[in-house]
Amino acid sequence: MVIHIRKGPARHKDEQDLRTLLYARTLDLQSAKLIVERHMGRFAVKEFESLADEVEWRRVKDAGREE
């Protein structure tokens, strides 16, 4: 799955790609969390959740500007 690849080695481009996927809401977050935990551990899940929360906050804020 893309999440495992994108959350692997920390590269700016990979993080930006993950942010784009999260922003577009193209991921099943529960499945993604399970994959991250299986391959990278619980700490990585917390980091993923934090990133997902940040991206969702930005998406909602951007949507408010369009109204």
C-alpha positions, -999 to +999 in steps of 0.1 A: +000+000+000+011+035-007+010+045+030+037+021+040+059+033+011+053+069+018+057+068+056+089+047+053+121+067+047+115+103+056+118+124+025+101+157+019+086+145-014+071+114+003+055+134+031+041+158+006+026+129-014+011+115+018-004+149+026-019+151-009-035+117-005-049+126+030-062+159+018-080+143-011-095+118+013-085+089-010-074+067+019-092+043+042-076+056+074-084+025+095-067+002+070-038+026+066-033+027+104-032-011+105-006-012+078+015+014+094+013-004+128+021-037+113+052-025+094+064+004+115+050+001+150+026+020+173+047+052+175+044+055+137+006+052+140+006+082+164+027+102+139+004+092+111-027+102+131-011+135+139-003+142+103-038+131+092-054+154+119-032+183+107-042+177+070-079+175+079-077+207+099-062+224+068-088+209+045-116+222+066-100+256+070-095+258+032-131+248+026-143+276+048-125+301+027-144+290-004-178+297+011 
